[in-house]
Amino acid sequence: MTTTDHAPVRFDTKIAVLLREDLETWQRLNVTAFLVSGLGTVLPEVIGEPYADADDTPYLPVLRQPVLVFEGTEETLTAAHARVLARSLPRAVFTTDLFGTGDDRDNRAAVRAVGTADLDLAGLAVYGPRNAVDKVIKGARMHP
């Protein structure tokens, strides 16, 4: 999205990450990075244009809009997970089992081994229309 004026851009979509409140700082950072990495792989509209500095050194494109990070209890995360599934919004999950794995194959196997209702969620990312995402993360609070 290129604009010639300096008016703030208001997106009609939202990217939100919901983290379980009892995670350690390193876990919060890891989970957030992991979750948002999946969005651009299937949702090309969330990716902006490549960057370049004044010397024309190129940099990779990144998400085109802010990522809002929230936190909540285990119950809040479980309820948000049920709501995101009911609304069929694009989502990514991070379960606590993934803290003990070391690669993509093992991560996928760890999630695959557990039924939907029994996932021990550490984090959830969701993308969609602002109002739909707000309904999914209802009860969560902005991350401090």
Sequence and secondary structure as in RCSB ss.txt:
>XXXX:A:sequence
MTTTDHAPVRFDTKIAVLLREDLETWQRLNVTAFLVSGLGTVLPEVIGEPYADADDTPYLPVLRQPVLVFEGTEE
TLTAAHARVLARSLPRAVFTTDLFGTGDDRDNRAAVRAVGTADLDLAGLAVYGPRNAVDKVIKGARMHP
>XXXX:A:secstr
   SS      SEEEEEEEETT  HHHHHHHHHHHHHTHHHH GGGB   EE TT  EE   BSS EEEEEE HH
HHHHHHHHHHHHT  EEEEEGGGGG  SHHHHHHHHHTS GGG  EEEEEEEEEHHHHHHHTTT EE  
